[in-house]
Amino acid sequence: MTPQQYTRAIKTLGLSKNGAGRFLGISPRHSHRLAAGVYVVPRNIEILLNLMVEHKISPADASGHIAAAVATAKPKSPRKK
């Protein structure tokens, strides 16, 4: 994903560079650097943004789905020693 594609994707999702950083769990500064091409956009971020744009999933909807999945996730059983 090029810096231009990153910028276009977050804009399409209604996110600022700072907002994208918060949503993606990275610092706002790192998000700005991705948009500027200082760093390469990681593959996992590329896939997430592309899927969200393609399927018209808003950041709020994605956050809600993630929270629901975490809340209903089955806890791991403790390791036997």
N, C-alpha and C positions, 0 to 999 in steps of 0.2 A: 504494500500500500504506500503510495507516494504521500508526501506531506500535503499536497493539494487534495488528494482523495480523502485523507484524514480530516482535513479542514471542512471539506464539502459534506462528509458523512456526519460530523458532529453538528454542523449547521442545519442539515436536513432533520436531525433529531431534536433540534431546538436547544442545543447546548452551546454554551460559550466554551472557550478553551479552559477556563477555570472550572466551570461546571462539569466538563468532560473529565477533567482530572479527578474531581470528587467522585463522580459516578464510576469511573474505571478503577478507583482505588490507587491512583497515582497522585503525585503532587501537581498542583496547578502549574508549577514551573516546568515539570517534566512534560505536561501536555503542551505547553507553549513550545518546548523544544522539539516535540514530535511534529508539530505543525510547521516549524521552521526548518525541519530537515536536519537538525543537529543530531538526533537519534533516529534509528530505524524503528518504524512502528512494529511492535511485537506481533507475531502471527496470531496469538490468541485475541488481541485487541482488534486486529483486522477482521478476523472471523466474526467476532461479536458484533462489531459495527455494521459489517456487510449484511449479516442476518437480520439485524434490527431494522435497517433501512429497507431491505428487500421485503420483509414481512410486516412493515409498518408497525413495529413495536416501539412504543414510547419508553423513555428511560423510567418513567413512573411505573408503567406496566411491568417492565422487566424487573425492577426492584421489588414490586409486589409478588411476582412469581418466585423470585429467589427467596424472599422472606418466608413465603408459604412453604416452599420446598424444605427450607432449613427447619422450620417449625415441625414439620411432619416427618422429618428424617428419623430413621431408626438409629438409636445410639449404638455405637460399637460395643460389643461385649468385652469385658476386661480380659486382658491377656493372662493366661495361666503361667505361673512361675515355676 
